[in-house]
Amino acid sequence: MKTFVYLVFTCFISTGAFMGALYSKTPLLLYAVGFGIWVLFLWGVFRRMKKHDERRDMERQFSEFMRTNRQHRF
């Protein structure tokens, strides 16, 4: 859900920047803002996916450790 909200904000900001670049005398700054906000969005998405994968891997390792530990106890 948080990713969807970030996507909507990214779309609004980039659309505003690109529309502003159409009538600007120096559109390079607005193009940089428009593309930069997409880079930030994608960077955040990949960072959250990496954290999620690391957390899932740690949980898998913990459950495997608990399973092997329980077998040795009896």
DONU-64608 format. One line per field, with one value per atom (N, C-alpha, C): residue in three letters; chain; atom name; x, y, z. Coordinates in nm, 4 decimals. Last residue first. Layout:
// residues N
mimi = (Ala, ...) $
semar = (A, ...) $
sedo = (CA, ...) $
px = (X, ...) $
py = (Y, ...) $
pz = (Z, ...) $
//
This chain:
// residues 74
mimi = (Phe, Phe, Phe, Arg, Arg, Arg, His, His, His, Gln, Gln, Gln, Arg, Arg, Arg, Asn, Asn, Asn, Thr, Thr, Thr, Arg, Arg, Arg, Met, Met, Met, Phe, Phe, Phe, Glu, Glu, Glu, Ser, Ser, Ser, Phe, Phe, Phe, Gln, Gln, Gln, Arg, Arg, Arg, Glu, Glu, Glu, Met, Met, Met, Asp, Asp, Asp, Arg, Arg, Arg, Arg, Arg, Arg, Glu, Glu, Glu, Asp, Asp, Asp, His, His, His, Lys, Lys, Lys, Lys, Lys, Lys, Met, Met, Met, Arg, Arg, Arg, Arg, Arg, Arg, Phe, Phe, Phe, Val, Val, Val, Gly, Gly, Gly, Trp, Trp, Trp, Leu, Leu, Leu, Phe, Phe, Phe, Leu, Leu, Leu, Val, Val, Val, Trp, Trp, Trp, Ile, Ile, Ile, Gly, Gly, Gly, Phe, Phe, Phe, Gly, Gly, Gly, Val, Val, Val, Ala, Ala, Ala, Tyr, Tyr, Tyr, Leu, Leu, Leu, Leu, Leu, Leu, Leu, Leu, Leu, Pro, Pro, Pro, Thr, Thr, Thr, Lys, Lys, Lys, Ser, Ser, Ser, Tyr, Tyr, Tyr, Leu, Leu, Leu, Ala, Ala, Ala, Gly, Gly, Gly, Met, Met, Met, Phe, Phe, Phe, Ala, Ala, Ala, Gly, Gly, Gly, Thr, Thr, Thr, Ser, Ser, Ser, Ile, Ile, Ile, Phe, Phe, Phe, Cys, Cys, Cys, Thr, Thr, Thr, Phe, Phe, Phe, Val, Val, Val, Leu, Leu, Leu, Tyr, Tyr, Tyr, Val, Val, Val, Phe, Phe, Phe, Thr, Thr, Thr, Lys, Lys, Lys, Met, Met, Met) $
semar = (A, A, A, A, A, A, A, A, A, A, A, A, A, A, A, A, A, A, A, A, A, A, A, A, A, A, A, A, A, A, A, A, A, A, A, A, A, A, A, A, A, A, A, A, A, A, A, A, A, A, A, A, A, A, A, A, A, A, A, A, A, A, A, A, A, A, A, A, A, A, A, A, A, A, A, A, A, A, A, A, A, A, A, A, A, A, A, A, A, A, A, A, A, A, A, A, A, A, A, A, A, A, A, A, A, A, A, A, A, A, A, A, A, A, A, A, A, A, A, A, A, A, A, A, A, A, A, A, A, A, A, A, A, A, A, A, A, A, A, A, A, A, A, A, A, A, A, A, A, A, A, A, A, A, A, A, A, A, A, A, A, A, A, A, A, A, A, A, A, A, A, A, A, A, A, A, A, A, A, A, A, A, A, A, A, A, A, A, A, A, A, A, A, A, A, A, A, A, A, A, A, A, A, A, A, A, A, A, A, A, A, A, A, A, A, A, A, A, A, A, A, A) $
sedo = (N, CA, C, N, CA, C, N, CA, C, N, CA, C, N, CA, C, N, CA, C, N, CA, C, N, CA, C, N, CA, C, N, CA, C, N, CA, C, N, CA, C, N, CA, C, N, CA, C, N, CA, C, N, CA, C, N, CA, C, N, CA, C, N, CA, C, N, CA, C, N, CA, C, N, CA, C, N, CA, C, N, CA, C, N, CA, C, N, CA, C, N, CA, C, N, CA, C, N, CA, C, N, CA, C, N, CA, C, N, CA, C, N, CA, C, N, CA, C, N, CA, C, N, CA, C, N, CA, C, N, CA, C, N, CA, C, N, CA, C, N, CA, C, N, CA, C, N, CA, C, N, CA, C, N, CA, C, N, CA, C, N, CA, C, N, CA, C, N, CA, C, N, CA, C, N, CA, C, N, CA, C, N, CA, C, N, CA, C, N, CA, C, N, CA, C, N, CA, C, N, CA, C, N, CA, C, N, CA, C, N, CA, C, N, CA, C, N, CA, C, N, CA, C, N, CA, C, N, CA, C, N, CA, C, N, CA, C, N, CA, C, N, CA, C, N, CA, C, N, CA, C, N, CA, C, N, CA, C) $
px = (1.6339, 1.5717, 1.6511, 1.7938, 1.7608, 1.7072, 1.8133, 1.9291, 1.8960, 1.5713, 1.6016, 1.7169, 1.5887, 1.4886, 1.5180, 1.7839, 1.8092, 1.7121, 1.6605, 1.7759, 1.8057, 1.4576, 1.4222, 1.5381, 1.6056, 1.5172, 1.4786, 1.7333, 1.8114, 1.7256, 1.5109, 1.5953, 1.6810, 1.4224, 1.3348, 1.4144, 1.6443, 1.6060, 1.5183, 1.6407, 1.7569, 1.7225, 1.3938, 1.4154, 1.5332, 1.4477, 1.3418, 1.3567, 1.6483, 1.6791, 1.5742, 1.4970, 1.6092, 1.6478, 1.3184, 1.2661, 1.3765, 1.5007, 1.4207, 1.3657, 1.5955, 1.6878, 1.6123, 1.3584, 1.4255, 1.5227, 1.3122, 1.2131, 1.2760, 1.5358, 1.5144, 1.4160, 1.4836, 1.6041, 1.5900, 1.2489, 1.2474, 1.3686, 1.3421, 1.2424, 1.2357, 1.5181, 1.5698, 1.4719, 1.3422, 1.4425, 1.5023, 1.1966, 1.1290, 1.2291, 1.3958, 1.3242, 1.2547, 1.4657, 1.5673, 1.5005, 1.2254, 1.2752, 1.3807, 1.2140, 1.1073, 1.1574, 1.4470, 1.4291, 1.3221, 1.3830, 1.5011, 1.4897, 1.1638, 1.1453, 1.2630, 1.2854, 1.1860, 1.1569, 1.4473, 1.5078, 1.4094, 1.2748, 1.3397, 1.4015, 1.1892, 1.0944, 1.1551, 1.4300, 1.3385, 1.2435, 1.5274, 1.6065, 1.5194, 1.3310, 1.3492, 1.4276, 1.3826, 1.2555, 1.2586, 1.6356, 1.6173, 1.4879, 1.5826, 1.6694, 1.6528, 1.4345, 1.3620, 1.4501, 1.4259, 1.5350, 1.4724, 1.1814, 1.2940, 1.4146, 0.8911, 1.0014, 1.1105, 0.6879, 0.6784, 0.7896, 0.7580, 0.7109, 0.7157, 0.8134, 0.9272, 0.8838, 0.5636, 0.6315, 0.7481, 0.5261, 0.4372, 0.4979, 0.7276, 0.7333, 0.6421, 0.6387, 0.7699, 0.7780, 0.3879, 0.3993, 0.5314, 0.4732, 0.3845, 0.3900, 0.6240, 0.6904, 0.6032, 0.4237, 0.5403, 0.6055, 0.2405, 0.1990, 0.3181, 0.4045, 0.3365, 0.2963, 0.4794, 0.5816, 0.5192, 0.2330, 0.3059, 0.4119, 0.1826, 0.0907, 0.1603, 0.3967, 0.3794, 0.2899, 0.3445, 0.4659, 0.4558, 0.1090, 0.1035, 0.2262, 0.2150, 0.1147, 0.1048, 0.3810, 0.4405, 0.3429, 0.1966, 0.2852, 0.3488, 0.0821, 0.0000, 0.0869) $
py = (-3.4490, -3.5758, -3.6902, -3.2493, -3.2432, -3.3776, -3.2669, -3.3086, -3.3159, -3.1605, -3.2998, -3.3501, -2.8930, -2.9749, -3.1232, -2.8012, -2.7979, -2.8889, -2.8160, -2.9032, -2.9096, -2.6227, -2.7585, -2.8540, -2.3934, -2.4468, -2.5916, -2.3609, -2.3807, -2.4425, -2.3152, -2.4312, -2.4635, -2.0758, -2.1934, -2.3212, -1.9152, -1.9371, -2.0608, -1.9183, -1.9714, -2.0020, -1.7919, -1.9278, -1.9925, -1.5411, -1.6240, -1.7697, -1.4552, -1.4722, -1.5596, -1.4424, -1.5357, -1.5605, -1.2369, -1.3705, -1.4759, -1.0269, -1.0673, -1.2078, -1.0109, -1.0419, -1.0906, -0.9422, -1.0686, -1.1089, -0.6894, -0.7956, -0.9327, -0.5491, -0.5689, -0.6823, -0.5582, -0.6206, -0.6464, -0.4089, -0.5491, -0.6229, -0.1581, -0.2289, -0.3763, -0.1067, -0.1142, -0.1882, -0.0946, -0.2010, -0.2170, 0.1348, 0.0062, -0.1081, 0.3338, 0.2986, 0.1639, 0.3364, 0.3055, 0.2629, 0.4231, 0.2886, 0.2445, 0.6860, 0.5888, 0.4468, 0.8038, 0.7886, 0.6853, 0.7956, 0.7235, 0.7009, 0.9658, 0.8243, 0.7401, 1.2037, 1.1504, 1.0041, 1.2407, 1.2153, 1.1571, 1.3089, 1.1777, 1.1408, 1.5616, 1.4590, 1.3197, 1.6972, 1.6704, 1.5569, 1.7075, 1.6406, 1.6071, 1.8628, 1.7243, 1.6449, 2.0994, 2.0304, 1.8869, 2.1602, 2.1424, 2.0658, 2.1883, 2.0816, 2.0552, 2.4029, 2.2855, 2.1762, 2.7163, 2.6227, 2.4947, 2.8199, 2.8606, 2.7689, 2.6069, 2.6723, 2.7117, 2.4554, 2.5994, 2.6767, 2.1917, 2.2227, 2.3717, 2.1773, 2.1833, 2.2182, 2.1436, 2.2717, 2.2866, 1.8791, 1.9791, 2.1180, 1.7636, 1.7511, 1.8517, 1.8335, 1.8777, 1.8710, 1.7072, 1.8526, 1.9055, 1.4419, 1.5006, 1.6528, 1.4102, 1.4030, 1.4622, 1.4443, 1.5336, 1.5306, 1.2370, 1.3773, 1.4719, 1.0050, 1.0403, 1.1876, 1.0141, 1.0213, 1.0620, 0.9785, 1.1040, 1.1226, 0.7142, 0.8237, 0.9587, 0.5745, 0.5772, 0.6926, 0.6058, 0.6646, 0.6749, 0.4525, 0.5951, 0.6662, 0.2013, 0.2633, 0.4136, 0.1539, 0.1680, 0.2346, 0.1207, 0.2357, 0.2605, -0.1186, 0.0000, 0.1257) $
pz = (2.1585, 2.2034, 2.1655, 2.0478, 2.1885, 2.2387, 1.7764, 1.8556, 2.0047, 1.6907, 1.6617, 1.7479, 1.7642, 1.8280, 1.8063, 1.5879, 1.7317, 1.8060, 1.3413, 1.3684, 1.5168, 1.3840, 1.3454, 1.3743, 1.4366, 1.5403, 1.5092, 1.1876, 1.3094, 1.4195, 1.0255, 1.0001, 1.1228, 1.1333, 1.1427, 1.1161, 1.0713, 1.2106, 1.2241, 0.7909, 0.8618, 1.0079, 0.7499, 0.7019, 0.7738, 0.8586, 0.9170, 0.8743, 0.6803, 0.8229, 0.8914, 0.4445, 0.4529, 0.5991, 0.5088, 0.4795, 0.4897, 0.5327, 0.6482, 0.6298, 0.2697, 0.3789, 0.5018, 0.1352, 0.1041, 0.2145, 0.2499, 0.2653, 0.2396, 0.1605, 0.3035, 0.3296, -0.1161, -0.0634, 0.0865, -0.1339, -0.1750, -0.1185, -0.0496, 0.0318, -0.0051, -0.2643, -0.1271, -0.0358, -0.4802, -0.4767, -0.3374, -0.4021, -0.4213, -0.4126, -0.3985, -0.2765, -0.2862, -0.6707, -0.5693, -0.4389, -0.7836, -0.8131, -0.7126, -0.6730, -0.6501, -0.6724, -0.7749, -0.6297, -0.5969, -1.0477, -0.9991, -0.8486, -1.0491, -1.0854, -1.0388, -0.9827, -0.8895, -0.9211, -1.2093, -1.0780, -0.9784, -1.4125, -1.4171, -1.2826, -1.3098, -1.3541, -1.3576, -1.2636, -1.1528, -1.1899, -1.5258, -1.4225, -1.3017, -1.6441, -1.6885, -1.5844, -1.5054, -1.4837, -1.5347, -1.6085, -1.4649, -1.4359, -1.8842, -1.8363, -1.6873, -1.9834, -1.9365, -1.8757, -1.9854, -1.9522, -1.8958, -2.0441, -2.1287, -2.1056, -2.0467, -1.9781, -2.0769, -2.1369, -2.1592, -2.0904, -2.0711, -2.2063, -2.2365, -1.8041, -1.8957, -2.0375, -1.6906, -1.6742, -1.7696, -1.7574, -1.8160, -1.8031, -1.5987, -1.7446, -1.8140, -1.3401, -1.3876, -1.5399, -1.3301, -1.3149, -1.3674, -1.3560, -1.4564, -1.4502, -1.1229, -1.2525, -1.3633, -0.9256, -0.9290, -1.0668, -0.9900, -0.9850, -0.9982, -0.9724, -1.0981, -1.0997, -0.7041, -0.8084, -0.9410, -0.5790, -0.5602, -0.6679, -0.6720, -0.7060, -0.6906, -0.5555, -0.7004, -0.7432, -0.2837, -0.3404, -0.4925, -0.2757, -0.2419, -0.2981, -0.3420, -0.4292, -0.4021, -0.1244, -0.2567, -0.3532, 0.0773, 0.0836, -0.0532, 0.0000, 0.0000, 0.0000) $
//
